[in-house]
Amino acid sequence: MAETPRLEIQHLTRSFAGRAVVDDVSLRVMPGQVTCLLGPSGCGKSTTLRMIAGVEMQDTGRIFVDGALVCDTVFRVPPERRSIGLMFQDFALFPHLSVADNVAFGLTGNREEKRARVAEMLTRVHLVQHIDAYPHQLSGGEQQRVALARAIAPRPKIMLMDEPFSGLDNRLRDGIRDETLDILKEEGTAVLLVTHEPDEAMRMADEIALMRDGRIVQQGAPYNVYNTPVDRAAASFFSDVNVIRGCVQGALTDTPFGQFLAPGYPDGTEVEIVIRPQHLKIDFDRGGKGPNPTSMDGTPARGVVERARYMGSESLVEFRMDHDGSVLKATVPSVFLPRPGMALWLMIRRDKCFVFPARA
């Protein structure tokens, strides 16, 4: 028998001033699973979260928690009875309450039971020594951990997180993210996390739902969403991309790098071959001596270095290509800083290319 989703939303829509901000969004989150709603600002992520939380009403669609209906366009369970926790970027701690009283806010039971749960949660986030402190006496990272303890203390079935780590500096962010996920998974909480940062989604999510213009355009495990994008926009959301245009003839596309398979496209279709900079290879063995037609990566094409920059763990080199004057980017591990004007031969990893219809 299939496990019941902890959270399920079906065909949610929400419009403002005649514009669909959320357009037919459906997804499921299982107990202990982290799903990221990933997309650019304004694509409908936060509005979706607000509808699930119950602070925004959908125009159409249904919301279920553990298989039980909590909201449609007629029936509505109040937000405080949905067993849903919330975490936001601004922490939203009460400045006039102690750490203990902040964590206890929303708990039920007698004084001793509340105090025991508060102590348990603060121990788990390594802040029990600050139980009587006030928020202004804590660092930003400590305040975030108090907010986490407060959100988890009532044992919610679902945790909704809206850019909760964006206010932290990079030095703290990774550790607090990992710690937060460990605690949520131990509790068996279903997590729906909103972010516009692909790196955060890749690091945290069991599943990514990529949103654009109010719709989920692709959903799946991070590996699959990254390596099998549905279109050029999906590919470029995760990283820089190089684009080479071509025309299909006999399910093949001619390019300066040789022929590429384009199955399913009629003859005469203009297509874009999309490849990430890390998969554009510099043919160091040729040393500028010209193409090697037997290369397993196709025919090398010549480019002239325009600029090179060291990025820390890799170098980014931009080439002006001889064949059409376009600029392609390649990343090289470690330090590689060729001088501008230097000619090098480039190759493309065919197995790492994506072929999409050309955009107008």
N, C-alpha and C positions, 0 to 999 in steps of 0.2 A: 504494500500500500504506500503510495507516494506521500512524502512528508508535506505537511501543510505549511505554506509560506508564513513567516512571522508577519510580514507586511506584503500586501498586494494592492496595487492601484490599477484600475481598469478604465482606459479611455478618458482620462481627465482632460478637460479643456477649460480655459479661462481667457476671456477677452476684456480689453479695456479700450473704450472709445472706438469700438468696432475693429480693433486689431487683436488677432489671436496671439496672446503671449505664451500660452501653453496649449498645444494643439494635438489632442489624441495621444496622450502619454500613458503608456502601460508598462509596469515592471513588477518584479517579485524580488523580495529579499528574504532569505532563509535565516533561521536562528544561527547566530554566530558569524554571519556573513557580512562583509563590508562591500557595499556597492557605492561607487562614485558616480554622481551626476557631474559630468565634465563638459565644459563648454565656455565660450566667450561670455563676457558680461552682457546682460540683456537678452540671453537666449531662453530664459524661463526657468532656470534652475531654482532660484530662491522662491519664486511664486509656487512652484511645485511643492517645495518643502512646507510653505505656509499653509497650503491646502491640506496636506497630510496632517500637520499639527492641529488644524482646526481653526486657525486664526484668519483664514481666507476661505471663502466658499467657492467651490467649483461651479461652472455653468453646466457641465455634464460630467458623468463618470461616477465611479464608486471606489471606496476605500475600505479595505478589510484588514483587521488585525487578528491573527491566529484563526482565520477563516470566518470571523464574525464581522458583519457589516457595521462600520462605525460612521459612515457618511455616504449619502447619495444626494440627489437634489430635493428630497423630501425629508428623509430621516437624518438626524445629526446627533451624534454623541458629543457632549461638551468637551473641549480640549483637555480639561483636567481629569477626565475619566477615560482617556484613551491609552493610558500607560505608555506615553511617549515622552522621552527626555529631549531637551534642547541644549545645544551648545553653539555659541556665536563668537564672532571675532572679538567683541568688546568685553567678554567675560561676564558682564552684567552682575557683578557682585554688589551686595548692599554695603556701602562704605560705613554705615553707622552700626553694622553688626559685626561681631567677632567672626573669626574663621569657623568656630564651632557652630555659631548660630546661622551662618550662611549655609553650611552643609546640612544643618537640621531643617532648614526651611523646606516645607513641603512634606516632611516625614510625619507619619501618624504613629500613634502608640503613646505609652507613658514616658515620663521624663528619663527613666533609667534605660528603657529600650532605645530611645532616640540617642542618648549619650553613647551607648554601646555601639550603635551603628555609625555614628559620627567618628568615634575613635577608630573603628575598623577601617572606614574609608580613608581617613587621614593617614593611617599606618600604611595602607596600600599605595598611597601616592607620596609617601616619605615626608609627610608634613605634620605628623602628630605633635612634634615639638613646638609647632606654631598654633596649637589649638585655641589659645586665648588671644592671639594677635589679631590685628585688624588689617583689612586689605591694603591700605596705604603703606603698611610696614613690610610688605612682601614685594619681591621682584615680579616682573611680568610673567616669567615662567612659573613661579610659585602661584601666582593668581590663577593662571590657566589650570594648574593642577587642582586648586581649590574648586574652580568651576566644574572640572571633571568629577570630583568627589561629590559635589552637590547634585550634579545631573544623574549620577549613578546610584546615589544613596536610596532613592525610593524603589530601586529595582525595576526600571522601565523595561518593557519588552523591546522597545525600539528607541534608538538614539538618532536624532536628526542633527547634523553638524553642518553649519553654514560658514565656510572659510574660517574654521576655528583657530588655525595656527598662523594665519597671515600677519598677525600683529607681533609675532615673535621674531627675534633675529635669527639668522641662519645657524648660528652656533648652537642655539638651544633647540631649534625646531625639530630636527630629526629624532633626537632622544625623546622629546615629549610626545611626538607622534607615535613612536614605537611603544612607549610606555602606555599611552592611551589605548592603543589597539589591543595590547596584551590584556589589559583589564577588561575591556569590553568583550573580548572573545571568551575570557574566563567566565564572565557573567552570562554568556550565551545570548548577548544582546544583538539584535539585527541593527546594522548601522547603515544609514544613508547619508553620505558625505557629499556636500557641494563644494566644488573647487573649479578654478579656471586654470590651474597649474597642472600640465600633463605629468611632470615629474612626481608631484604629490599623489596623483591618481595611480601612477604606475607603482609607486612605493607602497601604497596603503591598500589598494582595492583587490578584492577577490574577483570582482566584476566591474567593468566600466560601461556606463551608458553615456554615449557621446551625444550631446544635444546641440542643435543648431536651429535657430528661428522657431523655437517653441516645440520642436519635435525631436524624438530620439532617432538619430540617423544610423546608429550602429551600437550594438550591445554584445558584450562577451568578455572573456578573460583578457587581462591586459596584453598578454603575448599575442593573442589573435587579433585584437583591435589594432595593435601597433604593426603587426606583420602582414595583415590582410585588410588594409583600409578599403572602405567602400568607394571612395572617390578621392580626387586630388586634395580637396579641402580637408578631408579626414587625415590624409597622410601628412599634410603640411601643418596641421594643428599640433602634432607631436614633435616636429623638428623642421629645420630648413630642408627644402627639396630642390633638386635640379629638374628642369623640364625640357625635354627634347621633343619637338613636333615632327610628325611624319604622316604619311598617307598609306592606307592599307591597299595592298594588291595581293590577291591569293592568300589571304590570312597572314601575310608578312608585311612588315613595315621597313622600308629602307631608311637607314640613318648613317651618319658618318662613322658610327661604331659598328657597322654591319647590319644584318637583318635581324629583326625581332619578331617573335610570334605575336599575332594579334587575333586569336581565334574568336569567332563569333561576330566579327565586324565585317560588314559588306565592303566590297571593293570601292575605293574612292573615299572612304571615311577618314576624316582627319582625326588623328589620335595624339595623345600626349604620353610620352614615356617618362615616368617619374622615378627618380632615384635619389636616395639620401646621400649627403656628402661623404659619409663614412664608407659608402660602397662605390664611390668613384675612385679608381685605382690609378696611381701614377706608375708608369712602366719604367721603373728605375733601371731595369736590365737593358733597355734599348738605349738609354743615355742620349736621347735625341737623334738616334740613327735612323729613325723611320719605322713604319709599321711592320709588325710580324703577323702575316695573315694566318698563321697556324695557331695563334693564341686561343686558349680555351675561353677567354673572355671577349672574343670577337676582335674586330679590327681596331687598333689604336687610332686615335685622332689627335692632332697636334693642337696645343694651346700655348699661349704666351702668358707668363705670370704677370698679373696686374698688381697684386699685393699679397703679403703673407703676414699672419699674426699668430703669436704664440698665446694660447688660451689657458695654459696651466697644465692640463694633462694631454693636450694635443695641439697641433698647429692647424690653422685654417688658411688654405691657399685658394685664391681666386684666379681663374684663367679666362682670358679672352680667346675664344676658339677661332681657329683659322677658317673653318668651313662656313660660318654664318655670322661671326662677330658676337655671338651670345656669350654670356658670362656663366661659367660653371664653377661650383665650389667643391673642394675636396678637403677632407680632414685626414691628417696624418698623425699617428701616435708619436708622442714626445716632441722634440724640437726639430722642425724642418722649415727653414726660412730662406727659400731661394730668392734671388734678387729680382726685382721687376725687370721685365724684358726677356727673361730666360725662357727658352722654348723647351717644353716637355711633352711627352706622349702620354695620353690618358686612355684608360680602358674602363669598361662598365661591367659590373657583375650582373650577368643576365638573370640569375636566379633571385636577385634582389630588386628587380625592376617591377613597376606596376604600369599597366597600360589602361588608360581611361579615354573616353571620348574628349576631343579637344573642346575647351571652353571658348565661347564666342568672344 
